[in-house]
Amino acid sequence: CLPSPLFLNSELPLSIVKMITVPPTLGTSSSSRSKLLLSCVVFSSLFLLLLTLSDVSKPVPHRHRFHVHSHLQDATDHCDGTLYPDLCASTLSAIPDLHSKSLPEVICATINASEAAVLESDKNCTNYLHHNNYTLDTRQRFALTDCLELFSQTLDELLDATSDLTANPSSHVDHVQTLLSAAITNQYTCLDGFAYVGKDGGYRSVIEKPLYHVSHLVSNSLAMMKKIQRHKSPQPRREALEGYGEVAEGFPVWMSAKDRRLLQAAANTTTPNLIVAKDGTGNFTTISDAVAAAPSKSETRFVIYIKAGAYLENVEVGKSKTNLMFMGDGIGKTVVKASRNVVDGWTTFRSATVGKKPFSPSLPSSQNFLSATSHYNTNLVQ
């Protein structure tokens, strides 16, 4: 049981090496030889254990320490100027080969982390709503439903942002910033739905921290967007909101020429895709039914003509109903009325008389009637 020369050269205490290498005495009895053999086995096991421990206790190579320090420094540099630098650094530290990533790739990775957090919140809300649907009051049920819709919108906005960053970052800075800002707003709109739930806030106390986490992740992405060099255009750069309220020839300056022509055309000179009339002379008697019949994800403008009359309904246009245009017979003639408000149990998000992501409303009036105690509501959401 003599150790090999390789073992003898290892870094073990001399006393142990001597103990292991003591040769057995010649002429010993069978019992003595058995004891010596057992001792050799024990000492050999001890030797192997000490050898293993000596390898584990060896210090981390200098090169590895330098790599870790460099990785953390890269994360810290990217996170400079963010509102939540610790969260930012921990997020970026998980990215392999961070030093080789471009700034748009780093921002995309942060946005991807935000998407994962939104999906987790969506799953938790869905499960809670499913298991507690019959015990929840109306206000909480509405609030949770709002949150699920807002999470879906947030995911669309984050996916659009990463798509723009992948395609041509310098040409889409303003658009990406708008998308990320909207994603942050969605989280707080979700929480607003629980404002009148009760003293304990209901499910808000559970969802609040995860939503703040999403908001902070997106905020860090938004801060890093400031470091991307914008594409230099031959035209002087306009501010993001410049011209938002400016009007040229009676129309907002951002409206396309084609949409201007549609809005200028009289109702009897434009061929609508669908007609809504309370007297039954159109395709539908309610606006909501016409919206439901409109194609989803339309690439061209889809015109719904709403004949004169007062339509008592809340019109909710889903996010898949794109490129819709409402056309009426004039202000005060085609009127959409509703009375949802917070006091009656509706969330602010649900109180809109007409709610939709950007679309073109033309001429119909939109009204929301309130009593003295109804508090706030929303008339039109785009």
N, C-alpha and C positions, 0 to 999 in steps of 0.2 A: 504493500500500500504506500510505497514511497511516491511522493509527488513528483511530477515531471519538472524538468528545468524551467519550463514556462511559468509554472506556479511559483518556483523558487525565486523568480525574478520579480514577482508581484510585490506591491507595496503593502506587506503585512508586518506586524510586529515580530521582531526577531525571536522572541520567546515562543511565539506560536509556531514559527517555522521550525525551530529546534524541537519543539514538542512533537510535531508531526513527523519529523525525519529521524527520530530515534529508532535504530534497528532493533529487532527482537533478539533476545539472548538465546544462544544456541543451547540445545539440550534441555530446554524447558519442558515441563509436562504438558499433556494434552489440554488440561484445564487452563494452564497458563497461556498456552497458545490461543485458545479460544478467547480468553480475556483480552489478549493483545490485539487479536483480529477485530474484536468489538470496539476496542479503543481506536483502532485505525479508521473504522467506519465513522465513528462519532467525530473524530478530529477532521476527517476529510469533509464531512458535511458542514462542520463549523467553518472550515477553510473556504468552501464554496460560498457560504452565506456571507462571510466577511468580504470576499471578493466582489460579490454582487453589490453589497452596501457601499463599497469603496467606489464603484462605478457610478452609482446613483448620486453619491455626495459630491461628485466632481463638479466644479463650477461651470455655469453656462458659458459656452464659447463667446469670446468677445464679438465675433462677427454676428452672432444671433442677437446679442444685446443691441448692437448698433442698428440692425434691421428693425427691431421692435421700436427703438427710439425714433428712427427715421419715419416709420409708418405713423406713429402718433403725431409727429411734427407735421407731416403732410395733412393729417386730419385737422389739426389745430389751425393750420394756415388757411385751409378751405373754410373753416368755421368762423374766421375773423369777421366781425361785423354782424353776426347773427344774434337774435334776441335770446336764444337758448343754446349757448355754446357747449355746455356739458352734454346735452342730448345730441347735439350735432356731432360732437367728437365720438361719442359712443356709437352712433349710427354709422359714421364713415369708417371707424376702426374695424368694422366687420366686413369691409369691402376688400377682397383679395387684390394684391398688387395695386394698391391705391396710387402709388407714385406714377404708374403708367397710364392712369385714366385722365382723360380730358375733363375740363370743367363741366361741359354739358353731360358727360357720362356720370360724373359725380352727382350732379343735380338729379339726373334720372334715377340713380340708385336711391337717393333720399325720397323721391316721389314714390318709388316702388315700395319703400318701407311704409309710406303713408297709406298706399293702397291696401297693403296687408292689414294695417290697423283698422281701416274703414271696413274691410271685409269681416274682421273679427267683431266689430261693433254691430254690423248688420246681422251676423249670425246670432249674437246674443239677444238682440232686440226681437228677431224673428222667433227664437225659442221662447222668450219671455211672453210674447204676445200669444203664441200658440198654446202655452200651458196655463195662461191666466186670462184667457179671452173672456170667460164667463164671469169672472170676479172683478174685472177692471171696470171703472166707471167710464162714461162716454168720453170725458175730457182726456183721460189717460190713453184710451184706445185711439183717439184722434192724434194725440201727440206722438205715439209710437208709430202710427201709420205715416205721419208726416216725416218722421226720422228715417224710415225705410226709403221713402221717396227721395229724401235729401241725400241719403247715402248713395243711392243709385246715380243721382245727378253728380255727386262728388266724384265717383269712380269714372264717369264719362269725362269730366273736366280734367282729371289727373291723366287719363289715357290720352286725351287730346294734347295735353301739355308735353308728355313724353314723346308723342309723335312729332310735334313741332320741333322739339329739341334734337330729335334724331335726324330730321330732314334738313333743316337749315336754321340753326339757333340764332344767328345774328339777325336774321330777317323776321323773326317771330318773337322778339323780346317782349314787346308790348302785349301781344296776344297771350303769351304764356303767363305774364304777370296778372292779366285780367282773369285767366282761368284759375290760377292759384288763389287769388283774392276771393273769388267766388266760392272756392272749395272751403276756405276758412269760414266765410260767412254762413255757409250751410250748417256747420257744426253748432254755431250759436243760435241759428234759427231753430234747429232741432231742440235745443235746451229751452228756448223761449216757450215752446209748447207746453212745458210743465210749470209755467209761472203761476197758474191758479189751481194747481192740483191739490194742495193742502199743506199743512205744517211740515210734514216729513218730505214733501216733494215727490213722493211716489218713486217711480223708477229713475227719476233724475239723479238721485243719490248714487245709483249704481252706474249710470252711464256717463255721468259728468266727467270723471277723471279720464276715461278712455277718449272722450271727445276732445278734451283739452290736449291730450297727447297727440291726437291727429292734427289739431290746429297748430301746435308747436312744431311738429315735423314739417308741415306745409309752410309755415312761417320761415323756417330755416331755408327751405328751398327758394322761397321768394327773395330772401335776403341775398342768397348766392347768385340769383339772377342778375343783380346789379353789377356783377363783375364781368358779365359777358359783353364783349365789344359789339355794339350795334352795327348793322350793315350801313355803310355810308351811302346815302342817296344823293343824287345831284340836286334834289330839291331840299330846301331847308326843312329840318326835322320839326314836326308838330308835336306838341305835348299830347299825352295820352287822351285827355279829356278836352283838348282844344276843339272848339267848334261844336261841342255837344249840344249847346243851346242855340247855335246860330241858324238863321233861316235865310234861304236864298230862293226868291220867287215863290214864297209861300210854303216851302218844304225844308225840312232839316237838311243841312249840307251833306250829311253822310248817306242819305237815301239815294239809291241807284236811279239812273234815268228811266229804266224800264218800270220800276215801281212808281215813279212819279207820274208816268203816263197812265198807269192803271188807276191811280188815285184821282187824276184829273178827268178821266173819262166818266161820262154820265152812266148811271146804272143801266139805262136802256141801250147803251152802245157797247157795253161789255158783256161778253158771253160767259155767264157764271158756270161753274161746274156743278153746283147744287143750289137749290132755292129753298128758303125757309119761309113759310107763310102761316100765320095763325088760322086763316080761314080755310086751309087745306088745299090751296091752289098751287102749292109748291111740292117739292119732294118730301119735306118733313114739316112738322108743326113746331118743333123745338130745335133750338140751336145745338143743344147737346147731342141730339140724335144725328144731326148733320155732321158734327165733328167726328162722331164715332164712325160714320160712313166714309169719311175722308181717308185717302190712302196714307199708309205709314211711310215715313222716311222718303217723302216725295222730293224729287230733284228739281221740280218745276213748281211755279206758283199755282196753288189750288184756291180758287175763288168761291166763297160761299156768300150768296146774295140773300140778305135778310130783309124781307118786305116790311113796310110800316106796321107798327104795332108795339105793344108793351109785352115783353117776354119776361115772366117772373121765374127766373132760374139762375143758378150759379153755374157758369160755364167753365169746366175744367178741361183744358187742352193738354193731353199727355205729351211727354217729351218726344215720342215717336211721330207725332203729327207735325211734321216740319213744312215750312213754306205755305202756311195757311194765310188767306187774306179774307177778312170779313168786310162786306160792302152792304151799306144800308141806304135808306131813302133820305137821310139827312138828320141833323141834330134836332132832337125833339120829336121826330117822326118814328124812327126805329130806336126803341129804348129797351135796354136790358136792365132789369131791376132785381135787387136781392136785399136781404136784411140780416145776413149772418154777422155775429159779433161775439166778442169774448165773453160778455156777461151771460149770454145764452148757451155757453158751453163750447163754442167753436174756438179753435186756435187762430191766431192771426194769419198763419199760413193758409188756413182753409176759409178765411172770411172774404177772400177776393171774389168780386162779382164775375170777373173774367181773369183767369190765371193761365199763363203760358210763358215759355221761353220765347225769345223775340219772334214776333209775327207782325202782320200789317193790318191794323184796324182802320177801316175807312168809313167815317160818317156816323155809325151807330152811337147813341148816347149810352153811357154806362153809369148806373146809379146804385147807391146803397143807402137804404133808409134806416135811420137810427132814432131810437127814443132818447130821452134825456139821460137815462141811466145805462145806455148800451156801451159806453166807453168807446174804445177804438176799433176800427176794422180796416179793411183794405178794399179799395174800389177796383183797381186794375193792377195786375202783376204780370210783367213780361219776362 
